Amino acid sequence: MTEEPLHIDLEKERKEILNAFRGLLRTHKDRSKEDTRMIRKAFDVAVEAHKEMRRKSGEPYIYHPIAVARICAEEMGLGTTAIVCALLHDTVEDTHITLDDVEDLFGEKFRRIIDGLTKIPEVFDETASIQAENFRKMVLTISDDVRVVLIKLADRLHNMRTLSSMRHDKQIKIASETKFLYAPLAHRLGLYSIKSELEDLALSYTEPDIYKDIEAKLKSTKDVRNRFIRKFTQPIRDALINEGYKAEIKVRTKSVSSIWRKMKTKGIPFEEVYDVFAIRIIIDTPQENEKADCWRIYSIVTDFYQPSPDRLRDWISTPRANGYESLHTTVMSPTGKWVEVQIRSLRMDEIAEKGLAAHYRYKESNAKESKESKFDRWISEIRDLLENPDLNALEFIDEFKLNLFADEIYIFTPRGDLRVLPTGATILDFAYDIHTDIGDKCIGAKVNNRLVPLSYQLQSGDQVEIITSTKQKPNEEWIRFVITARAKQKIKSSLNEERKNIAQDGKEILERKLKQMNVRFSSENLSVIEKYYKLPSTTELYFRIAKGKIDLKKIREIENVAGILKLEKRPSSRTKSPDLIGKVDSKQDTILIGDDYKNIDYILASCCNPIPGDSVFGFVTINEGIKIHRNSCPNAEHMLSKMAYRCIKATWKNAELKESIAGITVYGIDRLGIVNRLTEIISNQHNVNMKSISFETEDGIFEGNMKVLVYDTEHLEQLMRKFEQVEGVQRVVRRSFE
């Protein structure tokens, strides 16, 4: 917006504004008197609110909301509510008008839509993107009223059509944003013409030389193309007339941006892009006859031209998620040129041109259609994303974009129900598409009666039976196996919940440790520990402690680096057996386990089987001296909380390099040769001796228990990591045994 220029004929402008408004009314012919009154009222409010405002081009600002309203009516086929909201869409953001004013004048429905269209003024934290937050807010209303997004697309389209008056840096920013978010969104909503125009306009600013070059080549080849099209379509026209069909044949020329995209992906010049245009045959036929008539016309076309059998697309039997229906085929012309032919009814063509607005108008008039549409399911997925509290705005944009692009594949359940997924979807995507619980418990699947792993990519027409296990739960590697936003969000949500539970365990471990050290468990001390380990949060500290990634034996060293840890005011209540006082290191109050300390009366506890490298403590027994337990021992919590006075710190020192027994449990999908693979790793690759091994299988899931002889925890972890790399293995855990 700019200040009002000098020497302007205000009366002439007023007449031009009224003419623009009348032009808007002419595009909305089916309006009632009440509709006209409502639109006129919105126009008057908008004119008054924007009367002192001008655009960068110098023209009155009111031209913009009129143009947006006209796009909604003329190019999208939207009705009175959308037109009113389009006229008012900038009033709350840029003028004295408030949302309360909108509600008082027009009603609560209009307030809700205008609110969705109003940018977010607050400043977010430094990691947030204001533009991402604005986009998220707009999409938040999509499940309540899709008109919010449609009006926003009309707003963006008019801004792009008038972008030339902006500064160059602004042009690049707005064009890039349009290409990244708004064009894919228009595509998803079935607004193909608007999507193509947005992409072309964006390309004209971001890659002006490329745009001009392709545009010039399209113009220079136009006459040759038109002669070819007339010759190609003539026999089809004649046959349609002879068969009595009322049909129209159109030609759709590929957009500049679409041609450029194909040139880039295929690595070819303009001259080798064969599908620069497509033939569109549109028939006027009752809805009940549409499918049969489209296939009859397909038969007519293929009587003249040989079809490519692998390039037939039937979106009449299975429409796209945005409502798009059409029958596509590619045929060979007499000159050896491939030509795409699209066959559809008038109703289908209106949906293809005007997207969801037309789709839902027909849907509302068809009382028989009661099943949830694929678009409704998509809206449900978007709602799931929006309700995820762990997803910031930028992450939301990334996940949302996954739902925008989608060449689709069609998958069948064992009962024959059809599910639509994006190309590249895996078993896990399919499982989460059915239900979150099925996804969380999925261990594999049978595809066309063949057992496949979680990462298997599905193909159109596959019949899939998901295999689940109550023992299964998501792990971080699953994120690599999925491509749908729904699956990613559900896995992340489950992992975050698991992480919180693990962190709670870590908190209790740290609390006990500090209590043993007579150190206060306080936010001040936790801050010192976080600083020492360079961690972003207390939760991360707890999590790493629980996972054994932080060695709490070194906690005393923290004082020398990060600052003093505050002690408890009360004295330590722990006492030790007099017979053992001489056998522990008096300076550190720690029992040392190792080759040099064989005179100390200790044994390794059989309940948790500690080995060198484990975090351990000593427990003073009545008759058996000191027993060494792992900190993660099943009995540790009871001993440390109920009998802390009998617990002694312990650490390994100069431990002799000798073998110790450790237990491992392996879970996975039962597959041929997996036991041989695991035993091969034990004996051949790591030179580990095996004490015992047993496997049990139930419902296609195996559980393998083994005792092995290892030197220390590092040796054991190397072995377990090797197990995890075996195909079919889902989880490897260390276990205790008696």
C-alpha angles and dihedrals in degrees: 000000000000139000116277110276120234126254097029121158098228094185091055090048091051091055092047090051090051090049090051090051092049088051088055091052091051090058090056099058099156095063123129125223089262090052090051091049091050094048092047090050091051090048092052092049092048094047091051094045095048098036095115095041131096134182125241088265090061096246121126111279093232089075088072099058090042090053092047091050090049092052089051092052103035104032101029101031093230123159141230098298092055093044092052092048092046090054090050099036097110100034097090094044099044108023143043092272114113132201088251089057090052091051093047092050102038111009142259095292091059092046091055093051094045089049090055089052095049117097121240110255100189122099111242128208117289093263093057128089115222091209091050090049091050091051091047091051091051093049090046088073094049093093091051100042124356089198089082091066094041092053090046090053090051088050091050092046093055091045089053092048089055099036095114092086093060127091114271095248090051090049092055093046095048093042092050091048090050093052093045100046118003102046093052089046091053088050092052091050091053096251095134097162091050091044091053093047092049091050093047093048091047092050091049088062102035097040105017096163093051091046093051092046095053092041090053092049091050090053094046092052096042098099094049090047093050092051090051092049094050091051093044096049100041098085090045091052092050093049092049091052092048091051091050098245120153098219143151126210117211133177121225114200115207114252121252092245092049091051091048091050091053091046090054099044095044095037091229135132123248092263091063097053098106099184099059087137140020131208114234120199113195119189129196103224137138115271093245090058098043100099096045093045093049091053091047089054089048086056091051092051093048091049086069102032133036111245125219103240094209094052101062114120118190107194091156095071090038111024121202120259092261092056097261113156126182143125113239127191135163118220136185117246121215089258092058095256121136113232127190115223121194118197122194145140127255089257092051091047092054090051090048091051101038101028124201096358090066093037093057093043089059092040092055090051091051105074092180093067103091104141118104108263123230089247089056088053089050090052088051090054091050089051089053089053093048092050093054105107093194094061117091121204097266092048088048090055090052093049093042091054089057087064095049104061115054136153097190136226125198118228128185129215119222088265092054097255113150122235123185119215135167119266110272094034116149138211089272092052089053093047093052090044088061098044139328093239092053090050093048092050098040116127099167142312147237111242112192086344092306120118112239135175127250093264095057112129113228126228127211111274096026117144109217132197113186118219115211137185130195088223093060124098134168121273132192094260090065090074087070091054099057136066105179119096091227094056093044092050094047093048092048091048091052092046091049090052091048090048091053091052092049090047089054089056089050091051091055091048092051092045091054092046094052091046090055089051091049088241120144116248096225139139088249093057093041089054090054091050092047090051091051094052092039093233126160098224147005090249090059089050092052092046094052092047091053091048091051093244093125120061106220089189087080094054092112090061089065091076091062094052112025104026142273120320111222114241127221113263092227117080120249111271096200119119131181135216108269090228091061102042092089092051098062129073101266093201095056099022087228132128112231117217118202151082095300094053103055092129090069111098103236138129132193111253115245093210093073105010101221118207131191110292096034119123101247145170134199125242119201108225127197098242108003103060117231120347117204114222133182114247086238093052113137088237096045097092092053094047096045096045101038102030105025091143089068095049121099129189113250135188138177116251129174089347112189114248098249135130123270129189117251130176125226131185120198124195126191151115113307108243136160114281098007095122091051090050093053094046090047090056090050098049106027108030103036103022089230120160116228122218098185142343134191134172131198126188130199129166092350094308123112131203116198122193121191141167115214136179112239135165100228145332093285090056090048094048092051089055093047092049089054090052091052090057093059112106110250095026110119104175139008121194136173113241137195125230138187 
